[in-house]
Amino acid sequence: MTSPAVDLAEVVRAVAELELGTDVFEFHGGVCGLLCTLGPGAVDHWLRESEVAIRVNIEDSAPLLETLHVAEADAWRALNALSFDFDLLLPAEEADLDDRVAALAAWCHGFVTGVGLGGLRSGRADTGEPSEIDEILADLTEISRVAFSDEDASDTERAGFDLAAVTEHVRVCAQLVFERLHVSYDPDAAHAEPALRH
């Protein structure tokens, strides 16, 4: 997988200074969920649907918003890449384990929320039974509730290994949701620049 084109610290600063009412990991998950359901324009749609009042009067609002749009474009290209370049925007492995667990939970919550904001209906159209995507979203919802435990603290090596496995599972799940919702996949989309503003 390739490294994100946007720096995590830059996105953290943008989310904080624009006072979006969420952390960067939940925001990135939400944008990725919207990219799966609606495609480009996810940042703008998330801001509208969340009824977030952007502080447009702050001095650096335009560059901060541009950082969010760059993060969206980076995720869109990665989701469309044939080489499965998509990755979650999460703390580095050197970060504290409890912070990494909390970030993954927040990312999953954001992703499930983003898919919902995108208007995805649950159940198979023909039977009303849970679809593969419903099952994936239920799984991610469970992961969104995880927390760093005393047991994890007593065996950080095991906990770190488990977190890496769960993170990879989440990454694959997000990619699967994208692929299932984009059955008419266009290989040229991997090279297309999304229309980031409406």
RAGI-V832690 format. One record per residue. RES is the residue in three letters. BURIAL is + if it has 9 or more other C-alpha atoms within 8 Angstrom, else -. Layout:
# RAGI-V832690
RES BURIAL
RES BURIAL
This chain:
# RAGI-V832690
MET -
THR -
SER -
PRO +
ALA -
VAL +
ASP -
LEU +
ALA -
GLU +
VAL +
VAL +
ARG +
ALA +
VAL +
ALA +
GLU -
LEU +
GLU +
LEU +
GLY -
THR -
ASP +
VAL +
PHE +
GLU +
PHE +
HIS +
GLY +
GLY +
VAL +
CYS +
GLY +
LEU +
LEU +
CYS +
THR +
LEU +
GLY +
PRO +
GLY +
ALA +
VAL +
ASP +
HIS +
TRP +
LEU +
ARG -
GLU -
SER -
GLU -
VAL +
ALA -
ILE -
ARG -
VAL -
ASN -
ILE -
GLU -
ASP -
SER +
ALA -
PRO -
LEU +
LEU +
GLU -
THR +
LEU +
HIS +
VAL +
ALA +
GLU +
ALA +
ASP +
ALA +
TRP +
ARG +
ALA +
LEU +
ASN +
ALA +
LEU -
SER -
PHE +
ASP +
PHE +
ASP +
LEU -
LEU -
LEU +
PRO +
ALA -
GLU -
GLU -
ALA -
ASP -
LEU +
ASP -
ASP +
ARG +
VAL +
ALA +
ALA +
LEU +
ALA +
ALA +
TRP +
CYS +
HIS +
GLY +
PHE +
VAL +
THR +
GLY +
VAL +
GLY +
LEU +
GLY +
GLY -
LEU -
ARG -
SER -
GLY +
ARG +
ALA -
ASP -
THR -
GLY -
GLU -
PRO +
SER +
GLU -
ILE +
ASP +
GLU +
ILE +
LEU +
ALA -
ASP -
LEU +
THR +
GLU -
ILE +
SER +
ARG -
VAL +
ALA -
PHE +
SER -
ASP -
GLU -
ASP +
ALA +
SER -
ASP -
THR +
GLU -
ARG -
ALA +
GLY +
PHE -
ASP -
LEU +
ALA -
ALA -
VAL -
THR +
GLU -
HIS -
VAL +
ARG +
VAL -
CYS +
ALA +
GLN +
LEU -
VAL +
PHE +
GLU +
ARG -
LEU -
HIS -
VAL -
SER -
TYR -
ASP -
PRO -
ASP -
ALA +
ALA +
HIS -
ALA -
GLU -
PRO -
ALA -
LEU +
ARG -
HIS -
